[in-house]
Amino acid sequence: MSSKHFIHDPTHLVTTALLSVPHTNPSVQCDIANKIIYRKPHAPQVSIVSGGGSGHEPSFVSFVGPGLLSGAVAGTIFASPSAEQVRRCILHRVPRDKGVLVVVMNYTGDVLNFGMAVEKARAQGVEVDMVVVGDDAGVGRAKGGKVGRRGIAGTVFVLKVAGALAARGASLKDVTRVAQLVADNTVSIGSSLSHVHVPGRRDPEEDELKEGEVEIGMGIHNEAGSERKKTDLPGLVKTMLSHSLDTADQDRSFSKITEKDEVVLLVNNLGGVSPLELGGITNEVVEQLANEFKIKPVRILAGTFMTSLNGLGFSISLLKVADTGIAEASVLELLDAPAEASGWSAAISSSTWTKQGDVKQQEEQATSEEVQPSNLRVDPNLARSALTSALNRVIEVEPDVTKYDTIVGDGDCGIGLKRGAESIFKMLETAKSSDDLLIFLNNIIQVVEVSMDGTSGAIYAIFLNALAHGLRQNAPSSAQPVTPQIWAKALESSLQALGKYTPAQPGDRTLIDALYPFIKTLSKTGNIDDASKAAQKGAQETKGMKASLGRTVYVGGEGFQEVPDPGAHGLAELLLGLSDGLKK
């Protein structure tokens, strides 16, 4: 790999790259503070929002423009943008009147942070859908497990089709359905001759690929592939196509494509392959598809669509064309439709250039929203008392949670919970007292989103935003005290919403082992004391439980057999404190 760069400061690199996008496409603007590229004001339509870590250009920021994305949010190199960045994009940078579709690749950080922003927007009354793309055949079912396939270059098919359909005035329901249809019928795989060097980082210590060796199934964030082997280009392409098309391979047969199907081919440059060599690679792929699989693609796209910095490799994506069910809006027509985005093949029109500067810079909008009042009433003194009891208990057990997480994780769980609790206490000192439950809950949500980071922070924030949405959905028509039945319905819907963003289930050794029995018991009995004890029992039963998700999966040793999952334990203690506070 090459560690030589013209710009070595990764922060400066990402910032200047984002600032360059409006220079090449006058129809877009840059919110540099939040790393958002978005379209200038235009006719109302369903807004398409995507994004991810920087380093995949032209995905996603250079796909913003008429006929493609309405907005894209960038993180640092290979790291998901924060939920706050995404929320600001959805609520302040793209039109919301016709609804918003968020398309994200299947990586834990992206799914959680984009998902948190989606739930936040829904809690504000915005109609938002989300499609998660997992098209990588390099990750088989056995290895992918509950996490599933990674999202790679086939995602651009979903973005292009959704963007073109939205531009034609389709409803959010239809745009979401067709986007999911394309995602379900796409399969991809990548390979590379080398890992990449990220500016600002030390040279990696892992062994570099040897001369003539290729890594098959390599991800777009420098992740290792499924195998390394010495082979030539024909042998490599044969293996990649076999992984994508061999229906006998039960571990990787995700899309049943045959010679009878219409197929779209994308040969994508991971960043470091010359256009000349990519042409030779494309020809090899097309010939093998015809000779070995009797497949003649009806559309062929070759070029740089989704990179891994300067990755010395390429990926192959195959899309099985399916019926959209919409007249004059077939998948092929939508792929062929013009798009004025600097990262897409269509050129920016002369009329767009002549309008440069006509639209004045939009004024910065406020980043905080006033919460709409609700008809759910709560005794503010009792609510503060119960919350104080819960937070004090979390702070008291921080040493235990930290100790457990030091054994099975990275040691930050207890500190994160304590930081969140202390921040909520500070909020309670200044927040205006209110008997409106949703105003009270929103004050807590705002603190959690800012003060708690990491995976647990994202999970708490998603759940609480979904809870706010569930409470609003079940609110009575006139002002009334919140009932156990309303709580139960809202909590059940929150648990269901959380399931969209994490595959965790009871038995996976996560905080779900405490959350699930709490909600189910509360729904059944209406008794928070019984429910909190069920949560405590669930947390204790994680002792000795082998983890299926989270960082514990990668931690060796036998320590996990002696301690509960720290996240589950911390949540159970919080709920026990809440129950005790309600008794006083």
MIGU-52649 format. One record per residue (C-alpha): x, y, z; residue number from 0. Coordinates in pm, whole numbers. Example, Ala and Ser with C-alpha at 12.3 -4.5 7.8 and 13.67 -1.06 7.14 Angstrom:
REM MIGU-52649
1230;-450;780;0 .
1367;-106;714;1 .
//
This chain:
REM MIGU-52649
0;0;0;0 .
102;360;-45;1 .
121;585;261;2 .
198;891;48;3 .
-66;1164;41;4 .
-93;1525;-69;5 .
-307;1603;239;6 .
-203;1421;557;7 .
-443;1585;805;8 .
-763;1372;787;9 .
-985;1650;927;10 .
-859;1905;679;11 .
-890;1648;401;12 .
-1258;1576;469;13 .
-1343;1944;515;14 .
-1182;2063;194;15 .
-1324;1772;-6;16 .
-1675;1864;109;17 .
-1620;2231;28;18 .
-1524;2130;-326;19 .
-1857;1968;-409;20 .
-2057;2290;-474;21 .
-1775;2408;-700;22 .
-1846;2118;-937;23 .
-2227;2127;-906;24 .
-2397;2466;-863;25 .
-2728;2302;-768;26 .
-2599;2198;-424;27 .
-2483;2367;-107;28 .
-2252;2268;178;29 .
-2330;2284;551;30 .
-1969;2236;656;31 .
-2040;2250;1029;32 .
-2250;1935;1001;33 .
-2073;1783;698;34 .
-2393;1791;489;35 .
-2424;1838;113;36 .
-2780;1927;11;37 .
-2978;2058;-283;38 .
-3075;2421;-316;39 .
-3451;2493;-291;40 .
-3650;2306;-555;41 .
-3997;2175;-636;42 .
-4148;1953;-362;43 .
-4079;1580;-387;44 .
-3990;1289;-162;45 .
-3643;1366;-29;46 .
-3375;1095;-54;47 .
-3105;1112;215;48 .
-2799;890;245;49 .
-2445;904;373;50 .
-2173;731;568;51 .
-1806;764;643;52 .
-1585;971;417;53 .
-1344;786;191;54 .
-1607;632;-39;55 .
-1632;923;-283;56 .
-1814;991;-506;57 .
-2056;816;-270;58 .
-2237;986;-116;59 .
-2188;1361;-126;60 .
-2123;1377;-501;61 .
-2451;1197;-567;62 .
-2652;1495;-442;63 .
-2840;1672;-719;64 .
-3157;1666;-929;65 .
-3262;1308;-1005;66 .
-3055;1153;-728;67 .
-3002;1248;-362;68 .
-3158;1542;-181;69 .
-2894;1537;88;70 .
-2592;1338;204;71 .
-2424;1333;545;72 .
-2053;1259;583;73 .
-1862;1122;879;74 .
-1489;1121;930;75 .
-1289;871;724;76 .
-1456;529;743;77 .
-1669;636;1043;78 .
-2044;693;1056;79 .
-2171;1049;1088;80 .
-2340;1123;1419;81 .
-2714;1099;1466;82 .
-2723;1474;1526;83 .
-2571;1543;1183;84 .
-2830;1318;1019;85 .
-3115;1469;1220;86 .
-3019;1820;1108;87 .
-3010;1703;748;88 .
-3358;1550;768;89 .
-3519;1836;961;90 .
-3334;2138;821;91 .
-3162;2065;490;92 .
-3412;1873;277;93 .
-3784;1923;205;94 .
-4007;1719;438;95 .
-4358;1790;307;96 .
-4369;1480;81;97 .
-4175;1262;325;98 .
-3813;1150;349;99 .
-3649;819;257;100 .
-3319;741;427;101 .
-3099;483;251;102 .
-2805;349;450;103 .
-2557;65;414;104 .
-2565;-221;663;105 .
-2295;-126;911;106 .
-2373;-108;1283;107 .
-2268;254;1331;108 .
-2456;373;1023;109 .
-2773;181;1108;110 .
-2779;301;1468;111 .
-2693;666;1405;112 .
-2915;708;1098;113 .
-3185;510;1278;114 .
-3168;736;1582;115 .
-3213;1039;1357;116 .
-3508;873;1181;117 .
-3682;809;1512;118 .
-3609;1164;1623;119 .
-3766;1300;1305;120 .
-4068;1072;1345;121 .
-4111;1194;1700;122 .
-4132;1545;1550;123 .
-4413;1432;1319;124 .
-4208;1393;999;125 .
-4295;1101;772;126 .
-3967;911;731;127 .
-3886;564;598;128 .
-3551;385;602;129 .
-3401;118;375;130 .
-3087;-69;483;131 .
-2883;-217;198;132 .
-2681;-536;249;133 .
-2559;-662;-90;134 .
-2216;-813;-14;135 .
-2181;-1179;-116;136 .
-1829;-1176;28;137 .
-1990;-1224;369;138 .
-2176;-1553;383;139 .
-2467;-1636;609;140 .
-2252;-1821;860;141 .
-2007;-1535;905;142 .
-2264;-1257;879;143 .
-2488;-1409;1146;144 .
-2743;-1170;1287;145 .
-2557;-865;1158;146 .
-2615;-978;799;147 .
-2441;-873;480;148 .
-2243;-552;454;149 .
-2354;-280;218;150 .
-2115;-203;-69;151 .
-2129;-63;-423;152 .
-2467;-214;-519;153 .
-2613;55;-295;154 .
-2573;303;-581;155 .
-2842;114;-777;156 .
-3083;178;-489;157 .
-2990;546;-467;158 .
-3025;607;-840;159 .
-3361;433;-878;160 .
-3506;594;-565;161 .
-3382;938;-669;162 .
-3525;912;-1019;163 .
-3861;785;-894;164 .
-3884;1063;-635;165 .
-3807;1320;-907;166 .
-4112;1192;-1098;167 .
-4338;1279;-807;168 .
-4396;930;-666;169 .
-4522;890;-309;170 .
-4297;798;-17;171 .
-4469;461;2;172 .
-4387;379;-362;173 .
-4031;516;-345;174 .
-3957;310;-33;175 .
-4109;-6;-182;176 .
-3914;21;-507;177 .
-3591;105;-325;178 .
-3633;-207;-113;179 .
-3714;-408;-427;180 .
-3384;-302;-585;181 .
-3191;-372;-264;182 .
-3341;-721;-238;183 .
-3239;-803;-595;184 .
-2879;-679;-579;185 .
-2568;-883;-507;186 .
-2208;-756;-497;187 .
-1856;-868;-415;188 .
-1522;-686;-405;189 .
-1155;-785;-423;190 .
-828;-599;-380;191 .
-453;-640;-421;192 .
-381;-429;-114;193 .
-526;-267;195;194 .
-534;113;199;195 .
-356;366;416;196 .
-576;621;592;197 .
-419;969;607;198 .
-308;1060;958;199 .
-281;702;1080;200 .
28;496;1147;201 .
125;229;903;202 .
-77;-85;984;203 .
98;-370;1158;204 .
-86;-654;985;205 .
84;-846;708;206 .
48;-692;364;207 .
-65;-906;73;208 .
219;-1079;-105;209 .
307;-1031;-471;210 .
35;-1185;-688;211 .
-195;-1241;-390;212 .
-549;-1102;-389;213 .
-800;-1061;-108;214 .
-1148;-1176;-214;215 .
-1450;-1029;-39;216 .
-1265;-727;99;217 .
-1495;-463;249;218 .
-1491;-91;177;219 .
-1353;3;520;220 .
-1030;-198;489;221 .
-1199;-506;643;222 .
-1039;-838;566;223 .
-1200;-1050;296;224 .
-1318;-1408;311;225 .
-1000;-1553;160;226 .
-656;-1474;17;227 .
-523;-1656;-284;228 .
-278;-1626;-570;229 .
-464;-1607;-897;230 .
-479;-1417;-1225;231 .
-764;-1189;-1334;232 .
-970;-1461;-1511;233 .
-943;-1685;-1205;234 .
-1037;-1399;-973;235 .
-1341;-1296;-1178;236 .
-1452;-1658;-1198;237 .
-1442;-1688;-817;238 .
-1625;-1358;-765;239 .
-1902;-1443;-1011;240 .
-1934;-1789;-863;241 .
-1985;-1644;-514;242 .
-2252;-1411;-657;243 .
-2438;-1649;-890;244 .
-2387;-2009;-777;245 .
-2726;-2111;-634;246 .
-2572;-2432;-500;247 .
-2363;-2226;-256;248 .
-2611;-2216;31;249 .
-2389;-1982;232;250 .
-2380;-1709;-35;251 .
-2676;-1769;-265;252 .
-2865;-1448;-192;253 .
-3001;-1359;-537;254 .
-3121;-1624;-781;255 .
-3020;-1473;-1116;256 .
-3055;-1684;-1431;257 .
-3000;-1636;-1805;258 .
-3373;-1563;-1840;259 .
-3349;-1251;-1624;260 .
-3271;-897;-1728;261 .
-2952;-802;-1545;262 .
-2769;-475;-1482;263 .
-2392;-496;-1428;264 .
-2181;-248;-1233;265 .
-1802;-281;-1233;266 .
-1687;-39;-965;267 .
-1338;100;-911;268 .
-1238;94;-542;269 .
-1023;400;-610;270 .
-677;290;-714;271 .
-734;113;-1045;272 .
-653;307;-1361;273 .
-939;363;-1609;274 .
-738;163;-1864;275 .
-712;-139;-1637;276 .
-1075;-108;-1526;277 .
-1169;-137;-1894;278 .
-982;-467;-1918;279 .
-1148;-590;-1599;280 .
-1493;-493;-1729;281 .
-1436;-682;-2050;282 .
-1332;-994;-1856;283 .
-1646;-976;-1642;284 .
-1877;-929;-1941;285 .
-1718;-1219;-2131;286 .
-1735;-1458;-1836;287 .
-2099;-1367;-1768;288 .
-2182;-1455;-2129;289 .
-1965;-1766;-2162;290 .
-2005;-1924;-1820;291 .
-2353;-1810;-1711;292 .
-2526;-1717;-2041;293 .
-2602;-1375;-1896;294 .
-2588;-1070;-2122;295 .
-2645;-756;-1913;296 .
-2901;-511;-2051;297 .
-2711;-225;-1890;298 .
-2340;-202;-1805;299 .
-2197;66;-1578;300 .
-1821;82;-1527;301 .
-1635;347;-1337;302 .
-1579;497;-995;303 .
-1895;496;-788;304 .
-1801;381;-436;305 .
-1437;375;-332;306 .
-1225;269;-39;307 .
-992;570;-59;308 .
-727;459;-311;309 .
-811;89;-283;310 .
-628;-117;-543;311 .
-930;-325;-629;312 .
-1275;-343;-781;313 .
-1620;-477;-709;314 .
-1884;-644;-922;315 .
-2254;-574;-863;316 .
-2542;-751;-1036;317 .
-2899;-626;-1024;318 .
-3184;-856;-1123;319 .
-3444;-631;-1287;320 .
-3783;-669;-1120;321 .
-4122;-516;-1202;322 .
-4181;-192;-1010;323 .
-4554;-208;-1069;324 .
-4552;157;-1180;325 .
-4634;251;-1538;326 .
-4352;420;-1731;327 .
-4120;383;-1432;328 .
-3936;56;-1483;329 .
-3606;-7;-1308;330 .
-3423;44;-1638;331 .
-3603;370;-1714;332 .
-3518;499;-1369;333 .
-3153;397;-1404;334 .
-3137;569;-1743;335 .
-3304;888;-1622;336 .
-3076;1194;-1615;337 .
-2922;1302;-1286;338 .
-2734;1625;-1234;339 .
-2486;1501;-977;340 .
-2113;1541;-1023;341 .
-2046;1182;-917;342 .
-2290;1032;-1169;343 .
-2224;986;-1543;344 .
-2478;1246;-1660;345 .
-2328;1592;-1715;346 .
-2458;1902;-1546;347 .
-2676;2092;-1797;348 .
-2584;2434;-1932;349 .
-2909;2578;-1795;350 .
-2802;2481;-1444;351 .
-2468;2657;-1484;352 .
-2638;2977;-1608;353 .
-2852;2985;-1295;354 .
-2545;2976;-1073;355 .
-2575;3232;-798;356 .
-2945;3306;-859;357 .
-3049;3142;-537;358 .
-2933;3318;-224;359 .
-2776;3126;58;360 .
-3044;2993;288;361 .
-3043;3144;631;362 .
-2923;2918;907;363 .
-3219;2759;1078;364 .
-3249;2695;1446;365 .
-3119;2355;1549;366 .
-3358;2303;1836;367 .
-3728;2240;1790;368 .
-4017;2319;2014;369 .
-4190;2000;2118;370 .
-4556;1984;2027;371 .
-4767;1962;2344;372 .
-4959;1643;2417;373 .
-5266;1538;2613;374 .
-5065;1303;2836;375 .
-5039;1433;3189;376 .
-4802;1333;3468;377 .
-4740;1454;3824;378 .
-4416;1652;3770;379 .
-4306;1609;4134;380 .
-4356;1233;4123;381 .
-4184;1211;3784;382 .
-3880;1404;3912;383 .
-3867;1196;4230;384 .
-3879;866;4041;385 .
-3621;984;3789;386 .
-3391;1109;4066;387 .
-3409;769;4238;388 .
-3326;592;3911;389 .
-3033;822;3828;390 .
-2884;798;4177;391 .
-2891;421;4153;392 .
-2711;431;3815;393 .
-2440;654;3961;394 .
-2400;427;4265;395 .
-2350;112;4057;396 .
-2109;273;3809;397 .
-1801;102;3964;398 .
-1962;-242;3923;399 .
-2074;-173;3565;400 .
-1729;-41;3477;401 .
-1565;-347;3636;402 .
-1788;-584;3438;403 .
-1727;-395;3113;404 .
-1351;-399;3174;405 .
-1373;-779;3179;406 .
-1597;-828;2874;407 .
-1574;-501;2680;408 .
-1376;-179;2661;409 .
-1461;-46;3006;410 .
-1669;259;2908;411 .
-2025;138;2972;412 .
-2047;242;3338;413 .
-1880;577;3274;414 .
-2117;646;2985;415 .
-2424;569;3198;416 .
-2293;783;3484;417 .
-2218;1071;3247;418 .
-2571;1051;3109;419 .
-2724;1042;3460;420 .
-2522;1341;3578;421 .
-2616;1537;3266;422 .
-2986;1468;3324;423 .
-2949;1594;3682;424 .
-2805;1920;3547;425 .
-3098;1949;3309;426 .
-3348;1898;3593;427 .
-3191;2191;3781;428 .
-3275;2435;3502;429 .
-3567;2283;3310;430 .
-3908;2437;3357;431 .
-4147;2207;3540;432 .
-4425;2066;3320;433 .
-4704;1816;3365;434 .
-4690;1733;2991;435 .
-4526;1391;2975;436 .
-4384;1437;2626;437 .
-4221;1768;2713;438 .
-4068;1605;3020;439 .
-3950;1306;2815;440 .
-3811;1523;2535;441 .
-3592;1711;2784;442 .
-3439;1377;2882;443 .
-3397;1269;2519;444 .
-3206;1585;2428;445 .
-2959;1523;2712;446 .
-2913;1154;2627;447 .
-2842;1233;2260;448 .
-2571;1483;2350;449 .
-2409;1329;2657;450 .
-2417;955;2585;451 .
-2213;827;2293;452 .
-2116;485;2162;453 .
-2349;198;2084;454 .
-2534;208;2417;455 .
-2598;582;2379;456 .
-2742;527;2032;457 .
-2965;244;2159;458 .
-3098;452;2450;459 .
-3164;748;2220;460 .
-3341;540;1954;461 .
-3556;370;2216;462 .
-3652;694;2391;463 .
-3737;869;2064;464 .
-3948;571;1961;465 .
-4111;581;2304;466 .
-4202;947;2252;467 .
-4353;857;1916;468 .
-4545;564;2069;469 .
-4682;778;2351;470 .
-4798;1044;2107;471 .
-4965;779;1890;472 .
-5158;645;2192;473 .
-5243;979;2351;474 .
-5611;1044;2431;475 .
-5812;1317;2256;476 .
-5828;1527;2574;477 .
-5582;1592;2856;478 .
-5567;1289;3087;479 .
-5312;1123;3318;480 .
-5099;861;3143;481 .
-5221;509;3218;482 .
-5033;178;3250;483 .
-5209;67;2931;484 .
-5072;366;2735;485 .
-4724;302;2877;486 .
-4746;-63;2780;487 .
-4852;8;2421;488 .
-4585;275;2377;489 .
-4311;55;2522;490 .
-4410;-237;2300;491 .
-4394;-16;1991;492 .
-4056;123;2108;493 .
-3915;-226;2142;494 .
-4040;-306;1792;495 .
-3882;13;1654;496 .
-3550;-71;1821;497 .
-3557;-405;1641;498 .
-3524;-221;1308;499 .
-3174;-106;1399;500 .
-3027;-391;1602;501 .
-3082;-766;1561;502 .
-3031;-821;1938;503 .
-3280;-1055;2102;504 .
-3305;-1205;2453;505 .
-3019;-1451;2489;506 .
-2766;-1246;2290;507 .
-2608;-1101;2609;508 .
-2701;-737;2557;509 .
-2915;-484;2742;510 .
-3213;-639;2558;511 .
-3191;-922;2811;512 .
-3309;-672;3073;513 .
-3527;-449;2856;514 .
-3737;-725;2697;515 .
-3860;-891;3023;516 .
-3928;-548;3175;517 .
-4159;-446;2890;518 .
-4329;-784;2858;519 .
-4394;-808;3232;520 .
-4522;-450;3252;521 .
-4755;-513;2958;522 .
-4889;-827;3125;523 .
-4921;-710;3488;524 .
-4919;-330;3477;525 .
-4692;-348;3783;526 .
-4357;-169;3753;527 .
-4219;-342;4062;528 .
-4273;-684;3902;529 .
-4137;-554;3573;530 .
-3816;-414;3725;531 .
-3754;-741;3910;532 .
-3797;-927;3581;533 .
-3535;-696;3430;534 .
-3298;-769;3719;535 .
-3351;-1143;3674;536 .
-3288;-1113;3300;537 .
-2965;-921;3359;538 .
-2836;-1175;3611;539 .
-2910;-1460;3372;540 .
-2659;-1316;3126;541 .
-2379;-1453;3347;542 .
-2205;-1725;3148;543 .
-2412;-1641;2840;544 .
-2205;-1636;2520;545 .
-2243;-1306;2338;546 .
-2386;-1297;1986;547 .
-2354;-922;1936;548 .
-2143;-632;2055;549 .
-1776;-597;2139;550 .
-1792;-895;2380;551 .
-1803;-1121;2074;552 .
-1438;-1038;2006;553 .
-1309;-1060;2365;554 .
-1139;-1385;2459;555 .
-1099;-1547;2799;556 .
-1344;-1687;3049;557 .
-1432;-1373;3245;558 .
-1777;-1344;3088;559 .
-1886;-1653;3278;560 .
-1858;-1474;3612;561 .
-2020;-1138;3539;562 .
-2349;-1017;3389;563 .
-2362;-814;3073;564 .
-2272;-460;3187;565 .
-2534;-291;2969;566 .
-2811;-520;3093;567 .
-2698;-479;3455;568 .
-2689;-100;3429;569 .
-3035;-85;3273;570 .
-3180;-321;3535;571 .
-3042;-102;3814;572 .
-3193;206;3648;573 .
-3533;38;3631;574 .
-3512;-83;3992;575 .
-3435;273;4099;576 .
-3731;400;3900;577 .
-3959;148;4071;578 .
-3828;244;4415;579 .
-3883;613;4339;580 .
-4247;555;4247;581 .
-4310;385;4583;582 .
-4203;692;4783;583 .
//
